[in-house]
Amino acid sequence: MKSKVMVLSKQQLDERYSRLANTKMARLTKEAIEKGYSIALIEQEGLEKRIEYLSYDTQVALEQSVPKSSVIKIWCYTDMSELDVDKIYVAFKELKCHACAHSIDPDYCRISD
């Protein structure tokens, strides 16, 4: 399944969540940004139908958008309001140059390799 990942800029986040102020989505997004996470919009056909694989699908989509030497750390899904149209917003960090092919520690493994 092909996925599209877009890391949202501060301006895009401000535009989206200014009109959704005081919602749980806006509060989670603000908290994620304060903790140093980036917010990505992931679009993938069939995402809603594969809800039991949501963590796997989002991890793989994010890993495919960064160099193989990086590892992705997901904090939470900040906005699931568009899941019915196969879109989800996720807070993540890219840990650059942390990937290790022989590690058993999840902080150093990529599941898409």
Residue frames relative to the residue before (quaternion, step in Angstrom):
aa qw qx qy qz dx dy dz
M 1.0000 0.0000 0.0000 0.0000 0.00 0.00 0.00
K 0.3445 -0.7408 0.5436 0.1923 3.52 -0.80 1.01
S 0.0995 -0.7889 0.6051 0.0400 3.53 -0.99 0.87
K 0.2496 -0.7283 0.6195 0.1536 3.50 -1.29 0.50
V 0.0915 -0.7944 0.6003 0.0134 3.56 -0.80 1.06
M 0.0144 0.7791 -0.6261 0.0277 3.54 -0.89 0.97
V 0.2603 -0.7395 0.6021 0.1511 3.56 -0.71 1.11
L 0.3510 -0.7791 0.4893 0.1744 3.54 -0.63 1.17
S 0.4144 -0.6940 0.5378 0.2396 3.54 -1.03 0.86
K 0.6820 -0.4595 0.3603 0.4403 3.56 -1.28 0.23
Q 0.6501 0.5202 -0.3151 0.4555 3.58 0.96 -0.85
Q 0.6596 0.4972 -0.3133 0.4687 3.61 0.92 -0.84
L 0.6466 0.5090 -0.3170 0.4715 3.58 1.01 -0.79
D 0.6437 0.5227 -0.3172 0.4602 3.58 0.96 -0.88
E 0.6585 0.5143 -0.3097 0.4538 3.58 0.92 -0.90
R 0.7001 0.4765 -0.2766 0.4541 3.57 0.86 -0.96
Y 0.8026 0.3489 -0.1690 0.4534 3.58 0.71 -1.04
S 0.4951 0.6193 -0.4601 0.3997 3.61 1.19 -0.03
R 0.7062 0.4248 -0.2648 0.5007 3.57 1.06 -0.67
L 0.6967 0.4005 -0.2635 0.5336 3.58 1.28 -0.16
A 0.1951 0.8263 -0.5069 0.1490 3.57 1.26 0.46
N 0.8323 0.2143 -0.2048 0.4683 3.52 -1.22 0.77
T 0.5119 0.5876 -0.4582 0.4276 3.58 1.17 0.44
K 0.6429 -0.5097 0.3910 0.4171 3.57 -1.23 0.36
M 0.6144 0.5601 -0.3432 0.4370 3.60 1.05 -0.76
A 0.6775 0.4861 -0.2889 0.4704 3.57 0.91 -0.93
R 0.6587 0.5068 -0.3109 0.4610 3.60 0.96 -0.83
L 0.6524 0.5034 -0.3138 0.4717 3.61 0.96 -0.83
T 0.6444 0.5196 -0.3177 0.4625 3.57 0.98 -0.83
K 0.6513 0.5109 -0.3094 0.4680 3.57 0.93 -0.89
E 0.6599 0.5058 -0.3059 0.4638 3.60 0.92 -0.90
A 0.6425 0.5268 -0.3222 0.4536 3.59 0.97 -0.84
I 0.6551 0.5050 -0.3071 0.4706 3.58 0.92 -0.91
E 0.6486 0.5216 -0.3137 0.4570 3.60 0.97 -0.85
K 0.6955 0.4506 -0.2639 0.4936 3.60 1.14 -0.64
G 0.6071 -0.6109 0.3357 0.3814 3.58 1.27 0.15
Y 0.4914 0.6543 -0.4363 0.3743 3.58 1.21 0.31
S 0.3592 -0.6673 0.6016 0.2525 3.52 -1.30 0.44
I 0.3138 -0.7280 0.5752 0.2015 3.55 -1.25 0.44
A 0.0869 -0.7943 0.6009 0.0230 3.55 -0.81 1.03
L 0.2777 -0.6900 0.6416 0.1877 3.48 -1.24 0.65
I 0.0919 -0.7865 0.6101 0.0261 3.55 -0.72 1.10
E 0.0744 -0.7662 0.6380 0.0171 3.53 -0.89 1.04
Q 0.1615 0.7809 -0.5855 0.1463 3.54 -0.75 1.05
E 0.4727 -0.6803 0.4826 0.2843 3.54 -0.77 1.02
G 0.8217 0.2280 -0.1885 0.4871 3.56 -0.93 0.94
L 0.3430 0.7708 -0.4831 0.2340 3.60 1.24 0.12
E 0.6727 0.4966 -0.3004 0.4590 3.58 0.90 -0.89
K 0.6722 0.5059 -0.2949 0.4530 3.59 1.02 -0.77
R 0.7242 0.3843 -0.2213 0.5282 3.59 1.23 -0.47
I 0.1091 0.8533 -0.5046 0.0729 3.58 1.11 0.71
E 0.6358 0.5345 -0.3410 0.4402 3.61 1.04 -0.64
Y 0.7184 0.3823 -0.2341 0.5320 3.59 1.27 -0.34
L 0.2716 0.8191 -0.4781 0.1637 3.59 1.27 0.25
S 0.6816 0.4771 -0.3116 0.4591 3.60 0.81 -0.89
Y 0.6397 0.5136 -0.3204 0.4737 3.59 1.01 -0.76
D 0.6878 0.4964 -0.2891 0.4438 3.59 0.79 -1.02
T 0.6743 0.4749 -0.3090 0.4737 3.62 0.92 -0.80
Q 0.6271 0.5345 -0.3366 0.4558 3.60 0.98 -0.79
V 0.6801 0.4828 -0.2917 0.4683 3.59 0.86 -0.96
A 0.6390 0.5268 -0.3322 0.4514 3.60 0.93 -0.85
L 0.6784 0.4784 -0.2916 0.4753 3.58 0.91 -0.89
E 0.6464 0.5231 -0.3256 0.4499 3.60 0.96 -0.80
Q 0.6529 0.5181 -0.3144 0.4543 3.58 1.06 -0.70
S 0.6893 0.4826 -0.2797 0.4623 3.60 1.22 -0.37
V 0.7047 0.3812 -0.2566 0.5406 3.61 1.27 0.07
P 0.6468 -0.5138 0.3743 0.4214 3.62 -1.19 0.31
K 0.6131 -0.5864 0.3946 0.3528 3.58 -1.16 0.61
S 0.6173 0.5416 -0.3527 0.4485 3.60 1.19 -0.28
S 0.6463 0.5143 -0.3126 0.4691 3.59 1.28 -0.17
V 0.2334 -0.7252 0.6305 0.1483 3.51 -1.30 0.54
I 0.3137 -0.7444 0.5627 0.1753 3.56 -1.11 0.72
K 0.1083 -0.7580 0.6410 0.0536 3.54 -0.99 0.93
I 0.1743 -0.7870 0.5871 0.0741 3.57 -0.62 1.17
W 0.2858 -0.7540 0.5689 0.1618 3.55 -0.95 0.93
C 0.7533 -0.2847 0.2082 0.5551 3.58 0.75 -1.03
Y 0.4905 -0.5686 0.5446 0.3736 3.51 -1.38 0.08
T 0.2567 -0.8140 0.5054 0.1269 3.56 -0.51 1.15
D 0.8047 0.0709 0.0075 0.5894 3.57 1.13 -0.57
M 0.0267 -0.8088 0.5867 -0.0297 3.56 -0.53 1.22
S 0.3450 0.7920 -0.4520 0.2225 3.58 1.28 0.27
E 0.7398 0.3670 -0.2194 0.5194 3.61 1.19 -0.38
L 0.2946 0.7823 -0.5035 0.2184 3.59 1.20 0.36
D 0.6169 0.5641 -0.3461 0.4259 3.59 1.10 -0.65
V 0.7181 0.3239 -0.2357 0.5690 3.60 1.28 -0.24
D 0.5786 -0.6623 0.3286 0.3445 3.54 1.22 0.75
K 0.5514 0.5440 -0.4281 0.4655 3.56 0.98 0.96
I 0.0290 0.7858 -0.6169 0.0331 3.55 -1.09 0.77
Y 0.2888 -0.7349 0.5917 0.1625 3.55 -1.15 0.71
V 0.0267 -0.8190 0.5711 -0.0498 3.55 -0.81 1.02
A 0.3409 -0.7048 0.5867 0.2070 3.55 -1.13 0.80
F 0.1123 0.8060 -0.5683 0.1214 3.56 -0.75 1.05
K 0.2180 -0.7176 0.6370 0.1782 3.50 -1.40 0.25
E 0.2857 -0.7055 0.6184 0.1955 3.52 -1.15 0.72
L 0.1673 -0.7703 0.6103 0.0780 3.55 -0.66 1.12
K 0.2413 -0.8212 0.5059 0.1075 3.54 -0.07 1.35
C 0.8578 0.0917 -0.1134 0.4928 3.53 -1.12 0.90
H 0.4840 0.6655 -0.4373 0.3628 3.59 1.06 0.71
A 0.5255 0.6624 -0.4120 0.3395 3.61 1.19 -0.35
C 0.0003 -0.7782 0.6267 -0.0416 3.53 -0.99 0.93
A 0.4285 -0.7553 0.4398 0.2292 3.56 -0.49 1.21
H 0.7740 0.3629 -0.1876 0.4838 3.60 1.05 -0.63
S 0.4691 0.6886 -0.4389 0.3362 3.57 1.21 0.27
I 0.2831 -0.7320 0.5870 0.1985 3.56 -1.16 0.61
D 0.5168 0.6216 -0.4089 0.4234 3.55 1.33 -0.07
P 0.4476 -0.7226 0.4498 0.2742 3.65 -0.63 1.04
D 0.5893 0.5787 -0.3732 0.4225 3.60 1.18 -0.38
Y 0.7523 0.3515 -0.1926 0.5229 3.59 1.25 -0.28
C 0.6265 0.5392 -0.3309 0.4552 3.60 1.26 0.12
R 0.2300 -0.7163 0.6404 0.1549 3.51 -1.22 0.64
I 0.3465 -0.7611 0.5041 0.2156 3.58 -0.77 0.92
S 0.6403 0.5528 -0.3297 0.4192 3.60 1.19 -0.39
D 0.5795 0.5989 -0.3804 0.4009 3.61 1.20 -0.16
